[in-house]
Amino acid sequence: MLFRNLYWYGTLKEYFKACRMESWSGWMFVFCLGSILFDLPPIGRGVMFFLSFSLATASIYVLNQYFDRIADQENEVKSDLPVASGRITPERALIFSLLLVIICFVLVFMVDVHLLPLFMVYLGLWTAYSAPPLRFKAVPIADFVVSGIGAGALPFLIGLGVSYQLSANVSFIMLSIMPLILFHSGGHIVQALGDYEADRKTGDCTFVVRYGKNKAVAAASFMFFAAFLLPFTYSALGLVSPLHLLLFFILLPFSLPIGMHYMDLLRGPSTRNVVNLHKVTRKYGTLALVMLCAYILLMKISGL
């Protein structure tokens, strides 16, 4: 009995690892931002959709491992992922991903069926990113554009739906979405820098493979700078209260370690520097995102 319990514990642990929850904290932030930016949803509704979105995003990551398992075996960072390493068979990974989608759809149907089309678009876009025949991952420029929309725009729109704000001012929605798309597009390019060698070996013609590391890191830097500059531009145009810009200075201590590692990446766009950047971003970036969500939540509760 003990050995059986240990076996099941080890198996469940591998499926949990396959969800790669540590990799989509930025996606969750965008979803939460959309849920609370214009209004606060009922607690029960918010919790149920938080779970639904988590299941949908986990299924995306599992499905990506199914289609990328050969390339991941060539990747020194991803070769130990459950599917690439063979600890979860491709067939079971596909079934697991489908099961997560089914549970997600059931929850969405139970709470608010009107949001089901948005979830379907979200899952469909990311399936097209990973799966043939479209496989946008291997189409230069389309790869980071799809990633920017899939991780920056759609989670935000789903979040708006959670708080019944999809009918809010379209201009404000677009203004909110643009920095998110730019940030996630740049983040995708940085991720692709780490996958450069493996993608080149397997013939995946990503933006980084097509145009080279130096041009890719320059493009990512431009996107990050534009995403950073947009809130200040909105404030100068009177679209955002200058009071909210104080938050950038509060978050500055968390940004400095990330900025230092990003400078290392600029000097040498290698897989090691990408991995180091990811580690420090998950440590300090997650804290910064939690503080940002807490600030917005506090402003909403206080009516500011």
DRENDOKOL-950693 format. One record per residue: y, x, z of N, C-alpha, C in turn. Coordinates in steps of 0.2 Angstrom, whole numbers, padded with zeros to 4 digits, always signed. Example, Ala and Ser with C-alpha at 12.3 -4.5 7.8 and 13.67 -1.06 7.14 Angstrom:
<rs>
-0028+0066+0039-0022+0062+0039-0016+0066+0039/-0011+0064+0035-0005+0068+0036+0000+0064+0039/
</rs>
This chain:
<rs>
-0006+0004+0000+0000+0000+0000+0006+0004+0000/+0006+0010+0004+0012+0014+0004+0013+0017-0002/+0008+0020-0006+0009+0023-0012+0012+0018-0017/+0009+0012-0017+0011+0006-0022+0019+0005-0021/+0021+0005-0014+0028+0003-0013+0032+0009-0015/+0030+0015-0014+0034+0021-0017+0034+0021-0024/+0029+0019-0028+0029+0018-0035+0034+0013-0037/+0034+0007-0034+0039+0002-0036+0046+0004-0035/+0047+0008-0029+0054+0010-0027+0056+0015-0032/+0052+0020-0034+0054+0025-0039+0055+0022-0046/+0051+0017-0048+0052+0013-0054+0059+0010-0054/+0060+0006-0049+0067+0002-0049+0073+0007-0049/+0072+0013-0045+0077+0018-0045+0079+0020-0052/+0073+0021-0056+0075+0023-0063+0078+0018-0067/+0077+0012-0066+0080+0006-0070+0087+0006-0068/+0088+0007-0061+0095+0007-0059+0099+0013-0062/+0096+0019-0062+0099+0025-0065+0101+0023-0073/+0096+0019-0076+0098+0018-0083+0104+0014-0084/+0106+0010-0079+0112+0006-0080+0118+0010-0080/+0118+0017-0077+0123+0021-0077+0130+0019-0074/+0129+0016-0069+0135+0012-0066+0141+0017-0065/+0140+0023-0063+0145+0028-0062+0149+0029-0069/+0147+0027-0074+0150+0029-0081+0155+0023-0083/+0155+0017-0080+0159+0012-0082+0164+0009-0076/+0166+0014-0072+0171+0011-0067+0177+0010-0070/+0179+0013-0076+0185+0012-0079+0185+0005-0083/+0179+0003-0085+0178-0004-0088+0179-0009-0083/+0176-0008-0077+0177-0013-0071+0184-0013-0069/+0188-0008-0069+0195-0008-0067+0199-0013-0072/+0197-0012-0079+0201-0016-0084+0199-0023-0083/+0193-0025-0081+0191-0032-0080+0194-0034-0074/+0194-0031-0068+0198-0033-0062+0205-0033-0063/+0208-0029-0067+0215-0029-0069+0217-0036-0072/+0213-0038-0077+0214-0044-0081+0213-0050-0076/+0209-0049-0071+0207-0055-0067+0213-0056-0062/+0217-0051-0060+0222-0052-0055+0229-0051-0057/+0230-0049-0063+0237-0047-0065+0242-0052-0065/+0240-0058-0068+0244-0064-0069+0243-0069-0064/+0237-0069-0061+0236-0074-0056+0229-0072-0053/+0228-0075-0047+0221-0074-0043+0216-0079-0044/+0210-0078-0046+0205-0083-0047+0202-0085-0040/+0199-0091-0040+0195-0093-0034+0190-0087-0033/+0189-0086-0026+0184-0081-0024+0177-0081-0027/+0175-0087-0026+0168-0088-0029+0167-0087-0036/+0172-0090-0040+0172-0089-0047+0173-0081-0049/+0177-0078-0045+0178-0071-0046+0172-0067-0045/+0169-0068-0040+0162-0064-0038+0157-0065-0043/+0156-0072-0046+0151-0073-0050+0152-0070-0057/+0159-0070-0059+0160-0066-0066+0160-0059-0065/+0162-0056-0059+0161-0049-0058+0154-0047-0059/+0149-0051-0056+0142-0050-0057+0140-0050-0064/+0143-0056-0068+0141-0057-0075+0143-0051-0079/+0149-0049-0078+0152-0043-0082+0148-0037-0080/+0146-0036-0074+0142-0030-0072+0136-0030-0076/+0132-0036-0076+0126-0036-0080+0127-0035-0087/+0132-0038-0090+0133-0037-0097+0134-0029-0099/+0138-0026-0095+0140-0019-0096+0134-0014-0095/+0130-0016-0090+0124-0012-0089+0119-0013-0095/+0119-0019-0097+0114-0020-0103+0117-0016-0109/+0123-0015-0110+0126-0011-0115+0124-0004-0115/+0124-0001-0109+0123+0006-0107+0115+0007-0108/+0111+0002-0106+0104+0003-0107+0102+0003-0115/+0105-0002-0118+0104-0002-0125+0106+0004-0129/+0112+0007-0127+0114+0013-0130+0109+0019-0129/+0106+0019-0123+0101+0024-0122+0095+0023-0127/+0093+0017-0128+0088+0015-0132+0089+0018-0139/+0095+0017-0142+0096+0019-0149+0098+0027-0149/+0101+0029-0144+0103+0036-0144+0098+0041-0141/+0091+0039-0140+0087+0043-0136+0085+0049-0139/+0085+0049-0146+0083+0056-0149+0089+0061-0148/+0095+0058-0149+0101+0062-0149+0102+0065-0141/+0100+0060-0137+0101+0062-0129+0096+0068-0128/+0090+0068-0131+0085+0073-0129+0088+0080-0131/+0093+0080-0136+0096+0086-0139+0102+0088-0134/+0104+0083-0130+0110+0084-0126+0109+0087-0119/+0111+0093-0118+0110+0096-0111+0112+0092-0105/+0117+0088-0106+0119+0083-0100+0115+0077-0100/+0113+0074-0106+0110+0067-0106+0102+0068-0107/+0100+0073-0107+0092+0074-0108+0088+0071-0102/+0091+0071-0097+0088+0069-0091+0089+0061-0089/+0092+0058-0094+0093+0051-0093+0086+0047-0094/+0085+0042-0090+0078+0039-0090+0075+0038-0096/+0078+0035-0101+0075+0034-0108+0074+0040-0112/+0079+0045-0112+0078+0051-0116+0072+0055-0113/+0072+0055-0106+0067+0059-0103+0060+0056-0103/+0059+0050-0105+0053+0046-0106+0051+0043-0099/+0055+0043-0094+0053+0040-0088+0053+0032-0088/+0057+0030-0093+0057+0023-0095+0055+0023-0103/+0050+0019-0105+0049+0019-0112+0054+0015-0116/+0055+0017-0122+0060+0013-0126+0059+0006-0126/+0053+0004-0127+0051-0004-0127+0053-0007-0120/+0052-0004-0115+0054-0007-0108+0062-0007-0107/+0065-0002-0110+0072-0001-0110+0075-0007-0114/+0072-0009-0120+0075-0014-0124+0074-0021-0120/+0068-0022-0117+0067-0028-0113+0071-0028-0107/+0072-0023-0104+0077-0023-0098+0084-0025-0100/+0086-0022-0106+0093-0024-0108+0093-0031-0110/+0088-0034-0113+0088-0041-0115+0088-0045-0109/+0084-0043-0104+0084-0047-0098+0091-0047-0094/+0094-0042-0094+0101-0042-0091+0106-0046-0095/+0105-0046-0101+0110-0051-0105+0108-0058-0104/+0102-0060-0103+0100-0067-0102+0102-0069-0095/+0101-0065-0090+0104-0067-0083+0112-0067-0084/+0115-0063-0087+0122-0063-0088+0124-0070-0091/+0121-0072-0097+0123-0078-0100+0121-0084-0096/+0116-0084-0092+0114-0090-0087+0120-0091-0082/+0122-0085-0079+0128-0085-0074+0134-0088-0077/+0136-0085-0083+0142-0088-0087+0141-0095-0088/+0136-0097-0091+0135-0104-0092+0135-0109-0086/+0133-0106-0080+0133-0110-0074+0140-0111-0072/+0144-0106-0073+0151-0105-0070+0156-0108-0075/+0156-0106-0081+0161-0108-0086+0159-0106-0093/+0156-0111-0096+0153-0110-0103+0159-0108-0108/+0165-0109-0106+0170-0108-0111+0171-0100-0112/+0169-0096-0107+0170-0089-0108+0164-0086-0111/+0159-0090-0113+0153-0087-0116+0154-0084-0123/+0159-0087-0127+0160-0083-0133+0163-0076-0132/+0168-0075-0127+0170-0069-0126+0165-0064-0124/+0160-0066-0120+0155-0061-0118+0151-0060-0124/+0150-0065-0128+0146-0063-0134+0149-0058-0139/+0156-0059-0139+0159-0054-0144+0159-0047-0140/+0160-0047-0134+0159-0041-0130+0153-0037-0131/+0147-0041-0130+0141-0038-0131+0139-0037-0139/+0142-0041-0143+0140-0040-0150+0144-0034-0153/+0150-0033-0151+0154-0027-0153+0150-0020-0151/+0148-0020-0144+0145-0014-0142+0138-0013-0145/+0135-0018-0147+0128-0018-0150+0129-0015-0157/+0135-0017-0161+0136-0014-0167+0138-0007-0166/+0141-0005-0161+0143+0002-0160+0137+0006-0160/+0132+0004-0156+0126+0008-0156+0120+0007-0161/+0120+0001-0163+0114-0001-0167+0115+0000-0175/+0110+0002-0179+0110+0001-0186+0111-0006-0188/+0113-0008-0194+0116-0004-0199+0123-0002-0198/+0127-0005-0194+0134-0003-0193+0135+0003-0189/+0132+0004-0183+0132+0010-0179+0139+0013-0180/+0144+0010-0177+0151+0012-0177+0152+0019-0174/+0147+0021-0169+0147+0027-0166+0147+0033-0171/+0144+0032-0177+0143+0037-0182+0148+0037-0187/+0154+0032-0186+0159+0031-0191+0165+0034-0189/+0168+0040-0191+0174+0043-0189+0180+0038-0188/+0184+0038-0183+0190+0034-0182+0187+0027-0179/+0183+0024-0183+0180+0018-0180+0177+0019-0174/+0174+0025-0172+0170+0026-0166+0175+0025-0160/+0181+0028-0160+0185+0028-0154+0189+0021-0154/+0191+0018-0160+0194+0012-0161+0190+0006-0158/+0183+0006-0160+0179+0001-0157+0178+0002-0149/+0178+0008-0147+0177+0010-0140+0184+0007-0136/+0189+0009-0139+0196+0007-0136+0196-0001-0135/+0194-0005-0140+0194-0012-0140+0189-0014-0135/+0183-0011-0136+0177-0014-0132+0178-0012-0124/+0181-0007-0123+0182-0005-0116+0189-0006-0113/+0194-0007-0117+0200-0008-0115+0203-0015-0116/+0202-0018-0122+0204-0025-0123+0200-0031-0121/+0193-0030-0123+0189-0036-0121+0188-0037-0114/+0186-0032-0110+0186-0033-0102+0192-0036-0099/+0198-0034-0102+0204-0037-0100+0205-0044-0101/+0203-0046-0107+0203-0053-0109+0198-0057-0106/+0192-0055-0104+0187-0058-0100+0190-0059-0093/+0193-0054-0090+0196-0055-0084+0202-0060-0084/+0206-0061-0089+0211-0066-0090+0207-0073-0090/+0202-0073-0093+0198-0080-0093+0196-0081-0086/+0194-0076-0082+0192-0078-0075+0197-0081-0071/+0203-0079-0072+0209-0082-0068+0213-0087-0072/+0209-0090-0077+0212-0095-0082+0219-0093-0085/+0220-0087-0087+0226-0085-0090+0225-0083-0097/+0220-0085-0101+0220-0083-0108+0225-0087-0112/+0228-0092-0109+0234-0095-0113+0241-0093-0111/+0241-0087-0107+0247-0084-0105+0251-0081-0111/+0257-0079-0109+0261-0077-0115+0258-0071-0119/+0257-0072-0125+0253-0068-0130+0257-0061-0130/+0263-0061-0130+0267-0054-0130+0265-0050-0124/+0265-0053-0118+0264-0050-0112+0256-0047-0112/+0252-0051-0114+0245-0049-0115+0244-0043-0119/+0248-0043-0125+0247-0037-0130+0250-0031-0127/+0256-0032-0123+0259-0026-0120+0255-0023-0115/+0251-0027-0111+0246-0025-0106+0240-0021-0109/+0238-0024-0115+0232-0021-0118+0233-0015-0121/+0239-0014-0124+0240-0007-0128+0238-0001-0124/+0241+0000-0118+0240+0006-0115+0232+0007-0113/+0229+0001-0112+0222+0001-0110+0218+0004-0116/+0219+0001-0122+0216+0003-0128+0217+0010-0129/+0223+0013-0129+0224+0020-0130+0221+0024-0125/+0221+0022-0119+0218+0026-0114+0210+0027-0115/+0207+0021-0116+0200+0021-0117+0198+0025-0124/+0202+0024-0129+0201+0028-0135+0201+0035-0134/+0206+0037-0131+0206+0045-0129+0200+0047-0125/+0198+0043-0120+0192+0044-0116+0186+0045-0120/+0185+0040-0125+0180+0041-0129+0179+0047-0133/+0185+0050-0135+0185+0056-0139+0183+0062-0134/+0185+0062-0128+0183+0067-0123+0176+0067-0122/+0173+0060-0121+0166+0060-0121+0162+0063-0127/+0165+0061-0133+0162+0064-0139+0162+0071-0139/+0167+0074-0136+0168+0082-0136+0162+0085-0132/+0160+0081-0127+0154+0084-0123+0147+0083-0127/+0147+0078-0132+0141+0076-0136+0141+0080-0143/+0146+0084-0144+0147+0087-0150+0141+0090-0153/+0138+0095-0149+0132+0099-0152+0126+0094-0154/+0125+0089-0149+0119+0085-0150+0120+0080-0156/+0127+0078-0157+0128+0073-0162+0128+0077-0169/+0130+0083-0169+0130+0087-0175+0123+0088-0177/+0118+0090-0172+0111+0091-0174+0108+0085-0177/+0109+0079-0174+0106+0073-0176+0109+0069-0182/+0115+0072-0184+0118+0069-0190+0123+0064-0189/+0125+0062-0182+0130+0057-0181+0137+0060-0182/+0140+0057-0187+0146+0060-0189+0152+0056-0186/+0153+0058-0179+0158+0055-0175+0165+0058-0177/+0170+0056-0174+0177+0058-0176+0177+0066-0174/+0174+0068-0168+0174+0075-0166+0170+0079-0171/+0164+0077-0173+0160+0081-0178+0164+0081-0185/+0167+0076-0187+0170+0076-0193+0176+0080-0193/+0181+0080-0188+0187+0084-0188+0187+0090-0184/+0182+0091-0180+0182+0097-0176+0185+0096-0169/+0183+0100-0164+0185+0100-0157+0192+0100-0156/+0196+0105-0159+0203+0106-0158+0207+0100-0160/+0206+0097-0166+0209+0091-0168+0208+0085-0164/+0201+0085-0162+0199+0079-0158+0203+0079-0151/+0203+0085-0148+0206+0085-0141+0214+0084-0142/+0217+0086-0147+0224+0085-0149+0225+0077-0149/+0221+0074-0153+0221+0067-0154+0220+0063-0147/+0216+0065-0143+0215+0062-0137+0221+0063-0132/+0224+0069-0132+0230+0071-0129+0236+0066-0131/+0236+0065-0137+0242+0061-0140+0241+0053-0137/+0234+0051-0137+0233+0044-0134+0234+0044-0127/+0232+0049-0123+0234+0048-0116+0241+0049-0115/+0245+0053-0118+0252+0053-0117+0255+0047-0119/+0253+0043-0125+0256+0037-0127+0255+0032-0122/+0249+0032-0119+0247+0027-0114+0251+0028-0108/+0252+0034-0106+0256+0035-0100+0264+0033-0101/+0266+0034-0107+0273+0033-0109+0275+0026-0109/+0270+0022-0111+0271+0015-0113+0274+0011-0107/+0272+0011-0101+0275+0008-0095+0282+0009-0094/+0284+0016-0095+0291+0018-0094+0295+0015-0100/+0292+0015-0106+0296+0011-0111+0297+0004-0110/+0292+0001-0107+0292-0006-0106+0298-0007-0100/+0298-0003-0095+0303-0003-0090+0310-0002-0093/+0311+0003-0098+0317+0004-0101+0320-0002-0105/+0315-0006-0108+0317-0012-0112+0318-0018-0107/+0317-0017-0101+0317-0023-0096+0311-0027-0096/+0306-0025-0098+0300-0029-0098+0296-0029-0092/+0297-0023-0088+0293-0022-0082+0298-0020-0077/+0297-0022-0071+0302-0020-0065+0301-0013-0064/+0307-0009-0063+0306-0002-0061+0303-0001-0054/+0303-0006-0050+0299-0005-0044+0292-0003-0045/+0289-0006-0050+0282-0005-0051+0280+0002-0053/+0285+0006-0056+0285+0012-0058+0284+0017-0052/+0286+0015-0046+0285+0019-0041+0278+0021-0039/+0273+0016-0042+0266+0017-0041+0264+0024-0044/+0267+0026-0050+0265+0032-0053+0266+0038-0049/+0271+0038-0045+0272+0043-0040+0267+0043-0034/+0265+0037-0032+0261+0037-0027+0254+0040-0029/+0252+0038-0036+0246+0040-0038+0246+0048-0041/+0252+0051-0041+0252+0058-0043+0247+0063-0040/+0247+0062-0033+0242+0067-0030+0235+0067-0033/+0233+0061-0035+0226+0060-0037+0226+0062-0045/+0231+0062-0048+0231+0064-0055+0231+0072-0056/+0234+0075-0051+0235+0083-0052+0228+0086-0053/+0223+0085-0049+0216+0088-0050+0214+0087-0057/+0215+0080-0059+0212+0078-0066+0216+0082-0071/+0223+0082-0070+0227+0086-0075+0225+0093-0076/+0223+0097-0070+0221+0104-0070+0215+0105-0074/+0210+0100-0073+0204+0101-0077+0205+0099-0084/+0210+0095-0086+0211+0093-0093+0214+0099-0096/+0218+0103-0093+0221+0109-0096+0215+0114-0098/+0210+0114-0093+0205+0118-0095+0201+0116-0101/+0201+0109-0102+0198+0107-0108+0202+0108-0114/+0209+0108-0114+0213+0110-0119+0212+0117-0121/+0211+0121-0116+0210+0128-0118+0204+0130-0121/+0199+0126-0119+0192+0127-0121+0188+0120-0121/+0188+0117-0127+0185+0110-0127+0177+0111-0128/+0174+0113-0122+0167+0114-0122+0163+0108-0118/+0157+0108-0118+0153+0103-0114+0154+0104-0107/+0154+0110-0105+0155+0112-0098+0161+0109-0095/+0167+0110-0099+0173+0108-0097+0174+0100-0097/+0170+0097-0101+0170+0090-0101+0166+0087-0095/+0161+0090-0094+0157+0088-0088+0161+0089-0081/+0164+0095-0081+0169+0096-0075+0174+0091-0074/+0177+0089-0080+0183+0084-0080+0180+0077-0078/+0174+0076-0081+0171+0069-0079+0170+0069-0071/+0167+0074-0068+0166+0074-0061+0172+0073-0057/+0178+0077-0059+0184+0076-0055+0187+0070-0056/+0186+0067-0062+0189+0060-0064+0186+0055-0060/+0179+0055-0059+0175+0050-0055+0177+0051-0048/+0179+0056-0046+0181+0057-0038+0188+0055-0037/+0192+0057-0041+0199+0056-0039+0202+0050-0043/+0199+0049-0049+0201+0043-0053+0199+0036-0050/+0193+0036-0048+0191+0030-0045+0195+0028-0039/+0197+0033-0035+0202+0031-0029+0208+0029-0031/+0211+0032-0037+0217+0030-0040+0217+0023-0042/+0211+0021-0046+0211+0014-0048+0210+0009-0043/+0206+0011-0038+0206+0006-0032+0213+0005-0029/+0217+0010-0028+0223+0010-0025+0228+0005-0030/+0227+0006-0037+0231+0002-0041+0229-0005-0041/+0223-0007-0041+0221-0014-0040+0223-0017-0033/+0223-0013-0028+0225-0015-0022+0232-0016-0022/+0236-0012-0025+0243-0013-0025+0245-0020-0029/+0242-0021-0035+0243-0027-0039+0241-0033-0035/+0235-0033-0031+0233-0038-0027+0238-0040-0022/+0241-0034-0019+0246-0035-0013+0252-0039-0016/+0254-0036-0022+0260-0039-0025+0259-0047-0026/+0253-0049-0029+0251-0056-0030+0251-0060-0024/+0248-0057-0019+0248-0061-0012+0255-0062-0009/+0259-0057-0010+0265-0057-0007+0270-0061-0011/+0268-0062-0017+0273-0066-0022+0278-0062-0025/+0277-0055-0025+0282-0051-0028+0281-0050-0036/
</rs>
